[in-house]
Amino acid sequence: MKKFYTSIFILLCFHLGFSQAPANPAIAKVDDINTAISDITGALYKKLENTKTGNYLDVLSRLYQMTTHNLTGAQKSIAFNGTLFAIKAEADPDLRIDRNFIKEKFSRNFEFNFDLNLNEDYKYTGFTGGFTYAIINGRDNKAVKFHDVTLLNAYKKLNADIDADANKYIDSITRNPNGNLPTILLQIQEGLDTLHRYGKTNKFPAGFMPKLNTRLDSSMVAFKRLMDEAYDEIAKAPLLTFSANGVADDKGNISSGRLGLVFLKGNLFGKRAPSELDIRSTFAYGDTLVTATLRRTTLKSTLGFNFVLLKSKTESKSLVEFKAYAEYDNVFKDLLPDEKRNTFLANGDLRLRITDALWLPLTIKYDVEKSSFLGFLNISYNFDSVSGKSPGSP
């Protein structure tokens, strides 16, 4: 709360009129207000990142992500994903500052994908490379709009209210024949300087702080309401991604390719039962498991819900998640021996957050027709940057 007050108090420092004529206090410029709200916006983006589920980050990473897939299966992989923004931000750290961060729309929505493929003996069998792009990134768009419109307008109104209160206070001193206006103005300026340097309010003249505190207290309530509404609305926003990947063998020959769509929609059942609607479809051509002369075309589609079972009370971070979903696999061309053209599976993904960045996802697949289970263990690590800085922070 002290940091929040300090950020609001910075607005007072732009009232240069306190040291000039009392009837003409200066109004802060929009650029100055943008600078004043930088700390609050950085906190906003940090909390919004915390509200992203592990399921969401597996679709579109924050900046970087390293994942091991199917550690208990015959076909394993080590995947590395990174957004174009993450690469640009390593070269220019100033891009992480909120006012620059929100301008990098394309680079934040474009992600490179690279996998090293291994067999059950952990021997290299080839690689997978491609990209993912967020066609619709509702969370991103709503966050930018909140920053550019709602938050900015709220601070401009607060700035105008403080300016009006300051004028009334100075006018009351002017009308007081016993008041020493030059001394009072100097005390106000000294109070602002002390507040800006040390975060203390003991240098303001008597009678000034009570009115200011009342204004700031009401503003705190208003800003908290704005923030809570923003988090709720942004968490509901949809995400639609398109991905294209090619698979090469250990000699570098491309043998197959995949095209995929993923749609997520958060907070579907409200705050009491936080969940994400999860719809996915992947079209694949070719198969590295068989000879090069056998070319397969397949379509895998899934539909389900990802539930947040346990959340941190202090930071609203997801700690335990479970996704229940149905899977339908269809082979259009070149069936393998003893393979069925259509397969239905009932699946579940259990995700445990070990640390802020480390997730442990376990996938359980149940073959409806064969009544058999399969299990796959993955490890996912999300990190902000090589330097460890987060977006939205200077």
VOPAGU-2260 file (C-alpha; in pm, 1 decimal, decimal comma):
REM VOPAGU-2260
SITE   aa  ch    i         X         Y         Z
SITE  MET   A    0       0,0       0,0       0,0
SITE  LYS   A    1     287,4     236,2      78,6
SITE  LYS   A    2     422,5     188,8    -274,3
SITE  PHE   A    3      77,1     261,3    -414,1
SITE  TYR   A    4      52,5     584,1    -213,2
SITE  THR   A    5     402,7     683,6    -321,9
SITE  SER   A    6     307,3     634,8    -686,7
SITE  ILE   A    7      -0,5     854,2    -642,6
SITE  PHE   A    8     199,0    1114,9    -451,9
SITE  ILE   A    9     433,9    1149,8    -749,3
SITE  LEU   A   10     145,3    1320,8    -925,0
SITE  LEU   A   11     166,3    1601,9    -670,8
SITE  CYS   A   12     519,6    1677,2    -777,9
SITE  PHE   A   13     386,3    1805,7   -1109,4
SITE  HIS   A   14     187,1    2083,8    -945,3
SITE  LEU   A   15     449,4    2346,8   -1010,1
SITE  GLY   A   16     194,9    2617,2    -939,5
SITE  PHE   A   17     254,5    2571,6    -567,6
SITE  SER   A   18     572,4    2775,9    -601,9
SITE  GLN   A   19     410,5    3028,3    -839,4
SITE  ALA   A   20      86,0    3229,3    -843,6
SITE  PRO   A   21    -187,0    3052,4    -638,8
SITE  ALA   A   22    -458,8    3102,2    -902,3
SITE  ASN   A   23    -271,2    2918,8   -1179,6
SITE  PRO   A   24    -149,1    2576,5   -1061,6
SITE  ALA   A   25       6,9    2369,5   -1340,8
SITE  ILE   A   26    -178,2    2065,2   -1469,6
SITE  ALA   A   27      37,1    1755,5   -1524,9
SITE  LYS   A   28      89,5    1656,7   -1887,4
SITE  VAL   A   29     -21,4    1315,6   -2013,4
SITE  ASP   A   30     342,0    1206,7   -2051,8
SITE  ASP   A   31     406,8    1296,5   -1688,4
SITE  ILE   A   32     102,6    1096,7   -1579,1
SITE  ASN   A   33     223,1     798,9   -1783,4
SITE  THR   A   34     552,4     817,8   -1597,4
SITE  ALA   A   35     372,0     842,5   -1264,3
SITE  ILE   A   36     164,4     526,8   -1321,4
SITE  SER   A   37     455,8     314,6   -1444,6
SITE  ASP   A   38     501,1     137,9   -1108,6
SITE  ILE   A   39     132,3      51,8   -1084,3
SITE  THR   A   40     124,7     -76,5   -1443,5
SITE  GLY   A   41     430,0    -292,6   -1379,4
SITE  ALA   A   42     249,5    -447,5   -1081,5
SITE  LEU   A   43     -59,3    -494,7   -1300,7
SITE  TYR   A   44     131,6    -692,5   -1565,4
SITE  LYS   A   45     308,0    -899,4   -1300,5
SITE  LYS   A   46     -21,9    -999,9   -1139,8
SITE  LEU   A   47    -177,7   -1070,6   -1479,4
SITE  GLU   A   48     112,6   -1304,0   -1558,8
SITE  ASN   A   49      53,0   -1480,2   -1226,5
SITE  THR   A   50    -310,5   -1541,5   -1318,6
SITE  LYS   A   51    -209,0   -1739,6   -1629,1
SITE  THR   A   52    -246,8   -2112,6   -1575,5
SITE  GLY   A   53      17,9   -2370,3   -1655,7
SITE  ASN   A   54    -214,8   -2493,1   -1929,2
SITE  TYR   A   55    -219,9   -2142,9   -2081,1
SITE  LEU   A   56     159,8   -2108,3   -2068,8
SITE  ASP   A   57     199,0   -2441,3   -2250,3
SITE  VAL   A   58       3,0   -2290,1   -2540,7
SITE  LEU   A   59     175,7   -1949,5   -2551,6
SITE  SER   A   60     477,2   -1898,3   -2329,0
SITE  ARG   A   61     536,6   -1582,6   -2127,8
SITE  LEU   A   62     883,6   -1526,4   -2274,7
SITE  TYR   A   63    1077,3   -1854,6   -2268,7
SITE  GLN   A   64     976,6   -2210,2   -2189,9
SITE  MET   A   65    1169,7   -2535,9   -2176,3
SITE  THR   A   66     972,5   -2860,9   -2161,5
SITE  THR   A   67    1046,6   -3232,6   -2157,7
SITE  HIS   A   68     769,0   -3442,3   -2311,9
SITE  ASN   A   69     675,6   -3805,3   -2248,2
SITE  LEU   A   70     964,3   -3897,2   -2016,4
SITE  THR   A   71     806,6   -4237,5   -1948,7
SITE  GLY   A   72     724,1   -4320,0   -2312,6
SITE  ALA   A   73     908,4   -4452,8   -2616,6
SITE  GLN   A   74     915,8   -4118,3   -2798,9
SITE  LYS   A   75    1057,1   -3835,3   -2589,5
SITE  SER   A   76    1144,4   -3477,5   -2669,6
SITE  ILE   A   77    1309,1   -3172,3   -2517,9
SITE  ALA   A   78    1130,5   -2857,4   -2634,9
SITE  PHE   A   79    1233,7   -2494,2   -2623,9
SITE  ASN   A   80     986,3   -2214,9   -2698,8
SITE  GLY   A   81    1060,4   -1845,3   -2702,7
SITE  THR   A   82     869,8   -1538,1   -2814,2
SITE  LEU   A   83    1017,2   -1291,1   -3059,5
SITE  PHE   A   84     971,0   -1027,5   -2790,3
SITE  ALA   A   85    1196,9   -1222,2   -2552,3
SITE  ILE   A   86    1478,1   -1220,1   -2808,6
SITE  LYS   A   87    1435,1    -848,2   -2881,5
SITE  ALA   A   88    1419,8    -766,8   -2510,1
SITE  GLU   A   89    1754,2    -937,2   -2447,2
SITE  ALA   A   90    1907,4    -693,9   -2697,2
SITE  ASP   A   91    1708,8    -393,5   -2569,0
SITE  PRO   A   92    1605,9    -430,4   -2200,6
SITE  ASP   A   93    1407,7    -103,4   -2219,6
SITE  LEU   A   94    1139,9    -295,4   -2411,7
SITE  ARG   A   95    1032,1    -448,1   -2079,3
SITE  ILE   A   96     921,2    -107,9   -1950,1
SITE  ASP   A   97     542,3     -99,7   -1964,4
SITE  ARG   A   98     502,3     183,8   -2216,4
SITE  ASN   A   99     736,2       1,6   -2459,5
SITE  PHE   A  100     611,7    -346,2   -2371,7
SITE  ILE   A  101     254,7    -275,0   -2484,5
SITE  LYS   A  102     373,1    -154,5   -2827,4
SITE  GLU   A  103     535,1    -488,1   -2916,7
SITE  LYS   A  104     213,3    -662,2   -3017,4
SITE  PHE   A  105     344,9    -882,8   -3298,9
SITE  SER   A  106     663,3    -988,5   -3122,3
SITE  ARG   A  107     474,7   -1080,4   -2803,2
SITE  ASN   A  108     231,1   -1297,2   -3001,2
SITE  PHE   A  109     490,2   -1473,2   -3220,0
SITE  GLU   A  110     668,1   -1773,5   -3070,1
SITE  PHE   A  111     946,3   -1993,1   -3205,7
SITE  ASN   A  112     923,3   -2368,4   -3136,4
SITE  PHE   A  113    1214,2   -2614,1   -3141,6
SITE  ASP   A  114    1220,6   -2976,7   -3018,0
SITE  LEU   A  115    1496,5   -3235,6   -2994,5
SITE  ASN   A  116    1339,3   -3579,5   -3048,4
SITE  LEU   A  117    1475,3   -3884,2   -2862,4
SITE  ASN   A  118    1395,3   -4256,2   -2851,8
SITE  GLU   A  119    1337,2   -4467,6   -2539,9
SITE  ASP   A  120    1715,1   -4496,3   -2491,7
SITE  TYR   A  121    1747,0   -4115,9   -2506,5
SITE  LYS   A  122    1927,2   -4131,7   -2842,7
SITE  TYR   A  123    1877,4   -3846,0   -3088,0
SITE  THR   A  124    1627,5   -3926,8   -3365,0
SITE  GLY   A  125    1569,7   -3583,2   -3520,0
SITE  PHE   A  126    1417,2   -3246,5   -3447,6
SITE  THR   A  127    1095,2   -3048,4   -3482,5
SITE  GLY   A  128    1089,3   -2678,9   -3570,2
SITE  GLY   A  129     822,0   -2419,8   -3636,5
SITE  PHE   A  130     624,4   -2133,5   -3490,7
SITE  THR   A  131     308,6   -2042,4   -3298,8
SITE  TYR   A  132     116,8   -1719,1   -3349,4
SITE  ALA   A  133    -168,5   -1583,7   -3138,4
SITE  ILE   A  134    -437,5   -1486,2   -3389,2
SITE  ILE   A  135    -658,2   -1369,1   -3102,0
SITE  ASN   A  136    -495,0   -1265,8   -2775,7
SITE  GLY   A  137    -783,5   -1123,2   -2576,6
SITE  ARG   A  138    -589,5   -1099,0   -2249,2
SITE  ASP   A  139    -323,6    -891,3   -2418,1
SITE  ASN   A  140    -569,6    -658,6   -2588,6
SITE  LYS   A  141    -773,9    -601,3   -2272,3
SITE  ALA   A  142    -460,0    -534,3   -2066,0
SITE  VAL   A  143    -339,4    -273,4   -2315,4
SITE  LYS   A  144    -683,0    -107,8   -2326,3
SITE  PHE   A  145    -695,2     -99,3   -1946,4
SITE  HIS   A  146    -354,3      69,4   -1939,7
SITE  ASP   A  147    -421,0     314,5   -2222,9
SITE  VAL   A  148    -779,2     412,5   -2134,6
SITE  THR   A  149    -916,1     312,3   -1794,5
SITE  LEU   A  150    -606,3     352,2   -1578,8
SITE  LEU   A  151    -486,4     665,9   -1755,5
SITE  ASN   A  152    -827,2     836,2   -1727,9
SITE  ALA   A  153    -850,1     743,8   -1360,0
SITE  TYR   A  154    -514,8     903,1   -1289,3
SITE  LYS   A  155    -601,4    1213,0   -1490,8
SITE  LYS   A  156    -919,4    1252,6   -1283,1
SITE  LEU   A  157    -723,6    1203,5    -961,0
SITE  ASN   A  158    -470,1    1460,9   -1077,6
SITE  ALA   A  159    -748,7    1711,8   -1147,3
SITE  ASP   A  160    -911,8    1641,9    -808,7
SITE  ILE   A  161    -582,9    1695,7    -622,6
SITE  ASP   A  162    -527,1    2014,5    -820,6
SITE  ALA   A  163    -873,1    2140,9    -720,4
SITE  ASP   A  164    -815,9    2051,2    -354,4
SITE  ALA   A  165    -481,2    2229,3    -356,4
SITE  ASN   A  166    -641,0    2542,4    -505,3
SITE  LYS   A  167    -910,7    2543,3    -237,1
SITE  TYR   A  168    -648,6    2507,0      35,5
SITE  ILE   A  169    -437,7    2792,1    -104,9
SITE  ASP   A  170    -747,8    3009,4    -152,9
SITE  SER   A  171    -846,7    2953,5     210,3
SITE  ILE   A  172    -502,6    3070,8     321,3
SITE  THR   A  173    -521,2    3373,4      90,4
SITE  ARG   A  174    -851,4    3480,2     248,1
SITE  ASN   A  175    -705,9    3445,1     597,2
SITE  PRO   A  176    -554,4    3781,1     697,5
SITE  ASN   A  177    -327,5    3603,6     946,3
SITE  GLY   A  178    -203,6    3350,4     690,0
SITE  ASN   A  179     149,0    3372,3     556,6
SITE  LEU   A  180     100,9    3255,1     196,5
SITE  PRO   A  181     468,3    3260,6      84,0
SITE  THR   A  182     568,0    3053,2     388,3
SITE  ILE   A  183     282,3    2806,8     334,4
SITE  LEU   A  184     376,9    2763,5     -33,5
SITE  LEU   A  185     737,8    2696,8      62,1
SITE  GLN   A  186     622,8    2439,0     318,5
SITE  ILE   A  187     409,5    2265,0      55,8
SITE  GLN   A  188     704,5    2253,7    -182,0
SITE  GLU   A  189     930,0    2123,6      96,4
SITE  GLY   A  190     667,6    1862,1     177,9
SITE  LEU   A  191     660,0    1746,2    -184,1
SITE  ASP   A  192    1040,1    1727,8    -197,4
SITE  THR   A  193    1054,6    1526,6     126,2
SITE  LEU   A  194     779,4    1295,5       5,8
SITE  HIS   A  195     951,4    1238,4    -327,7
SITE  ARG   A  196    1295,2    1172,0    -171,9
SITE  TYR   A  197    1212,7     988,6     149,2
SITE  GLY   A  198     845,9     884,9     123,7
SITE  LYS   A  199     755,6    1087,8     435,3
SITE  THR   A  200     478,4    1344,4     478,8
SITE  ASN   A  201     594,1    1522,4     795,9
SITE  LYS   A  202     702,2    1843,7     617,5
SITE  PHE   A  203     360,7    1946,7     486,4
SITE  PRO   A  204     189,1    2239,0     662,2
SITE  ALA   A  205     -80,3    2163,4     919,1
SITE  GLY   A  206    -423,4    2129,2     758,3
SITE  PHE   A  207    -294,4    2018,7     419,0
SITE  MET   A  208    -253,9    1643,1     474,9
SITE  PRO   A  209    -598,2    1563,0     625,3
SITE  LYS   A  210    -777,1    1675,8     307,1
SITE  LEU   A  211    -520,2    1504,6      88,2
SITE  ASN   A  212    -546,8    1180,8     284,8
SITE  THR   A  213    -924,8    1180,2     242,8
SITE  ARG   A  214    -881,4    1219,4    -133,3
SITE  LEU   A  215    -619,4     942,7    -152,2
SITE  ASP   A  216    -823,5     705,4      65,4
SITE  SER   A  217   -1124,0     734,9    -166,2
SITE  SER   A  218    -893,6     694,4    -465,8
SITE  MET   A  219    -746,8     376,5    -315,1
SITE  VAL   A  220   -1095,7     224,6    -299,6
SITE  ALA   A  221   -1167,2     329,9    -658,5
SITE  PHE   A  222    -834,8     196,4    -789,2
SITE  LYS   A  223    -876,0    -135,3    -609,4
SITE  ARG   A  224   -1220,5    -175,1    -767,6
SITE  LEU   A  225   -1075,1     -93,3   -1110,2
SITE  MET   A  226    -794,2    -346,0   -1063,6
SITE  ASP   A  227   -1024,4    -625,2    -944,8
SITE  GLU   A  228   -1261,0    -567,4   -1237,2
SITE  ALA   A  229    -965,6    -563,1   -1478,0
SITE  TYR   A  230    -820,9    -893,2   -1349,8
SITE  ASP   A  231   -1158,1   -1063,2   -1378,5
SITE  GLU   A  232   -1231,0    -934,8   -1730,5
SITE  ILE   A  233    -880,7   -1004,8   -1860,8
SITE  ALA   A  234    -883,2   -1360,6   -1722,4
SITE  LYS   A  235   -1204,3   -1430,4   -1920,7
SITE  ALA   A  236   -1053,2   -1317,2   -2251,6
SITE  PRO   A  237   -1004,2   -1580,3   -2526,9
SITE  LEU   A  238    -681,9   -1702,8   -2685,1
SITE  LEU   A  239    -663,6   -1853,2   -3034,2
SITE  THR   A  240    -329,0   -1972,9   -3168,0
SITE  PHE   A  241    -213,7   -2119,3   -3498,4
SITE  SER   A  242     100,0   -2332,0   -3517,3
SITE  ALA   A  243     299,6   -2488,7   -3800,2
SITE  ASN   A  244     582,3   -2734,9   -3740,4
SITE  GLY   A  245     803,0   -2959,2   -3953,1
SITE  VAL   A  246     963,3   -3282,8   -3829,7
SITE  ALA   A  247    1307,2   -3393,4   -3952,2
SITE  ASP   A  248    1494,5   -3720,7   -3898,4
SITE  ASP   A  249    1844,0   -3754,4   -3755,3
SITE  LYS   A  250    1990,1   -3674,0   -4099,6
SITE  GLY   A  251    1794,0   -3350,5   -4131,8
SITE  ASN   A  252    1541,9   -3476,9   -4387,2
SITE  ILE   A  253    1193,3   -3336,3   -4329,4
SITE  SER   A  254     956,2   -3631,5   -4315,1
SITE  SER   A  255     634,6   -3489,2   -4173,7
SITE  GLY   A  256     453,0   -3171,5   -4079,5
SITE  ARG   A  257     181,6   -3052,2   -3842,3
SITE  LEU   A  258     -70,4   -2768,1   -3842,3
SITE  GLY   A  259    -256,2   -2688,0   -3522,0
SITE  LEU   A  260    -521,7   -2462,1   -3372,0
SITE  VAL   A  261    -578,0   -2406,2   -2999,4
SITE  PHE   A  262    -863,6   -2209,2   -2842,3
SITE  LEU   A  263    -875,3   -2120,2   -2471,2
SITE  LYS   A  264   -1142,1   -1926,5   -2282,2
SITE  GLY   A  265   -1080,0   -1851,6   -1915,6
SITE  ASN   A  266   -1302,9   -1814,0   -1607,5
SITE  LEU   A  267   -1584,9   -1997,5   -1778,5
SITE  PHE   A  268   -1769,6   -2081,3   -1455,7
SITE  GLY   A  269   -1678,5   -1770,3   -1258,0
SITE  LYS   A  270   -1440,6   -1710,5    -969,0
SITE  ARG   A  271   -1575,8   -1988,4    -749,1
SITE  ALA   A  272   -1484,2   -2256,1   -1004,0
SITE  PRO   A  273   -1199,2   -2107,7   -1211,2
SITE  SER   A  274   -1159,5   -2305,9   -1530,8
SITE  GLU   A  275   -1058,7   -2280,2   -1895,7
SITE  LEU   A  276   -1242,4   -2410,2   -2196,9
SITE  ASP   A  277    -977,8   -2593,3   -2403,2
SITE  ILE   A  278   -1035,2   -2688,3   -2769,8
SITE  ARG   A  279    -752,6   -2818,9   -2990,2
SITE  SER   A  280    -712,2   -2964,8   -3336,2
SITE  THR   A  281    -394,4   -3089,6   -3506,0
SITE  PHE   A  282    -359,7   -3201,8   -3867,9
SITE  ALA   A  283     -49,5   -3409,9   -3942,1
SITE  TYR   A  284      99,7   -3539,5   -4266,4
SITE  GLY   A  285     364,1   -3813,8   -4267,0
SITE  ASP   A  286     488,2   -4022,6   -3976,0
SITE  THR   A  287     844,3   -4069,2   -3853,1
SITE  LEU   A  288     751,7   -4400,8   -3692,5
SITE  VAL   A  289     719,4   -4581,4   -4024,3
SITE  THR   A  290     907,0   -4603,4   -4353,4
SITE  ALA   A  291     930,7   -4299,5   -4576,5
SITE  THR   A  292     712,7   -4463,9   -4841,4
SITE  LEU   A  293     412,3   -4476,9   -4605,8
SITE  ARG   A  294     261,3   -4129,1   -4584,5
SITE  ARG   A  295     -15,0   -4080,2   -4332,5
SITE  THR   A  296    -262,4   -3799,1   -4283,6
SITE  THR   A  297    -425,3   -3775,3   -3942,2
SITE  LEU   A  298    -643,7   -3539,1   -3744,4
SITE  LYS   A  299    -645,6   -3523,0   -3365,7
SITE  SER   A  300    -911,3   -3314,7   -3189,2
SITE  THR   A  301    -964,9   -3255,9   -2817,0
SITE  LEU   A  302   -1231,4   -3081,8   -2610,1
SITE  GLY   A  303   -1218,5   -3027,3   -2235,9
SITE  PHE   A  304   -1190,1   -2802,2   -1932,4
SITE  ASN   A  305    -886,7   -2710,8   -1725,3
SITE  PHE   A  306    -975,7   -2656,4   -1357,7
SITE  VAL   A  307    -766,4   -2468,8   -1101,4
SITE  LEU   A  308    -789,0   -2688,1    -791,2
SITE  LEU   A  309    -558,1   -2488,7    -566,0
SITE  LYS   A  310    -454,1   -2124,8    -585,7
SITE  SER   A  311    -215,7   -1908,3    -385,2
SITE  LYS   A  312    -414,2   -1674,2    -159,1
SITE  THR   A  313    -157,1   -1395,0    -171,8
SITE  GLU   A  314     -68,3   -1379,5    -543,5
SITE  SER   A  315    -362,4   -1555,2    -715,4
SITE  LYS   A  316    -122,1   -1802,3    -874,0
SITE  SER   A  317    -244,4   -2143,1    -982,2
SITE  LEU   A  318     -73,9   -2420,1    -781,5
SITE  VAL   A  319    -262,6   -2735,1    -882,6
SITE  GLU   A  320    -460,9   -2786,1   -1203,4
SITE  PHE   A  321    -654,4   -3071,5   -1356,4
SITE  LYS   A  322    -769,3   -3082,1   -1716,3
SITE  ALA   A  323   -1033,6   -3334,8   -1819,4
SITE  TYR   A  324   -1079,9   -3372,3   -2193,5
SITE  ALA   A  325   -1199,2   -3607,5   -2464,9
SITE  GLU   A  326    -979,0   -3693,6   -2762,2
SITE  TYR   A  327   -1083,5   -3809,4   -3107,2
SITE  ASP   A  328    -817,0   -3941,6   -3347,3
SITE  ASN   A  329    -888,7   -4003,6   -3713,0
SITE  VAL   A  330    -653,3   -4158,7   -3970,8
SITE  PHE   A  331    -749,7   -4045,4   -4319,7
SITE  LYS   A  332    -482,5   -4236,4   -4509,1
SITE  ASP   A  333    -248,5   -4536,9   -4467,6
SITE  LEU   A  334    -354,5   -4726,0   -4158,6
SITE  LEU   A  335     -90,2   -4921,2   -3970,1
SITE  PRO   A  336    -137,6   -5294,6   -3906,8
SITE  ASP   A  337    -406,6   -5358,5   -3640,5
SITE  GLU   A  338    -483,9   -4986,7   -3626,1
SITE  LYS   A  339    -836,9   -4848,7   -3622,2
SITE  ARG   A  340    -935,6   -4553,1   -3833,7
SITE  ASN   A  341   -1118,1   -4378,5   -3546,5
SITE  THR   A  342   -1018,2   -4376,9   -3180,4
SITE  PHE   A  343   -1182,8   -4216,3   -2876,9
SITE  LEU   A  344    -984,0   -4143,4   -2561,2
SITE  ALA   A  345   -1077,1   -3997,3   -2224,1
SITE  ASN   A  346    -779,4   -3802,0   -2090,2
SITE  GLY   A  347    -670,4   -3612,8   -1781,8
SITE  ASP   A  348    -376,6   -3379,8   -1719,1
SITE  LEU   A  349    -266,3   -3312,2   -1361,5
SITE  ARG   A  350     -31,5   -3013,9   -1322,6
SITE  LEU   A  351     162,1   -2933,6   -1007,5
SITE  ARG   A  352     352,7   -2607,5    -964,3
SITE  ILE   A  353     678,5   -2698,9    -790,1
SITE  THR   A  354     825,0   -2346,7    -796,4
SITE  ASP   A  355     716,3   -2017,7    -955,7
SITE  ALA   A  356     861,7   -2131,9   -1288,6
SITE  LEU   A  357     865,6   -2513,8   -1264,8
SITE  TRP   A  358     558,2   -2724,7   -1346,9
SITE  LEU   A  359     517,7   -3102,2   -1333,1
SITE  PRO   A  360     239,5   -3214,2   -1573,4
SITE  LEU   A  361     122,1   -3577,0   -1571,5
SITE  THR   A  362    -103,2   -3696,6   -1855,4
SITE  ILE   A  363    -330,8   -3999,4   -1818,8
SITE  LYS   A  364    -502,0   -4139,9   -2130,3
SITE  TYR   A  365    -782,6   -4394,3   -2118,7
SITE  ASP   A  366    -872,6   -4591,2   -2431,8
SITE  VAL   A  367   -1252,1   -4618,0   -2422,4
SITE  GLU   A  368   -1267,4   -4922,1   -2652,6
SITE  LYS   A  369    -968,2   -5116,3   -2514,3
SITE  SER   A  370   -1032,8   -5011,0   -2152,6
SITE  SER   A  371    -661,4   -4945,0   -2098,4
SITE  PHE   A  372    -458,6   -4664,5   -1942,4
SITE  LEU   A  373    -146,4   -4486,6   -2061,4
SITE  GLY   A  374      57,2   -4238,2   -1859,6
SITE  PHE   A  375     301,2   -3967,6   -1971,2
SITE  LEU   A  376     517,8   -3751,7   -1747,3
SITE  ASN   A  377     632,6   -3406,7   -1858,6
SITE  ILE   A  378     833,3   -3126,1   -1698,5
SITE  SER   A  379     775,6   -2762,1   -1793,2
SITE  TYR   A  380     993,1   -2466,1   -1692,7
SITE  ASN   A  381     886,1   -2108,3   -1771,1
SITE  PHE   A  382    1136,5   -1827,4   -1730,0
SITE  ASP   A  383    1118,9   -1456,1   -1801,5
SITE  SER   A  384    1461,5   -1388,3   -1948,3
SITE  VAL   A  385    1829,8   -1465,4   -1931,3
SITE  SER   A  386    1870,6   -1160,2   -1709,6
SITE  GLY   A  387    1575,2   -1257,0   -1488,0
SITE  LYS   A  388    1373,3    -938,1   -1544,5
SITE  SER   A  389     998,8    -948,1   -1591,3
SITE  PRO   A  390     793,0    -761,2   -1851,8
SITE  GLY   A  391     646,4    -434,9   -1739,5
SITE  SER   A  392     939,0    -358,8   -1508,3
SITE  PRO   A  393    1215,3    -104,7   -1581,1
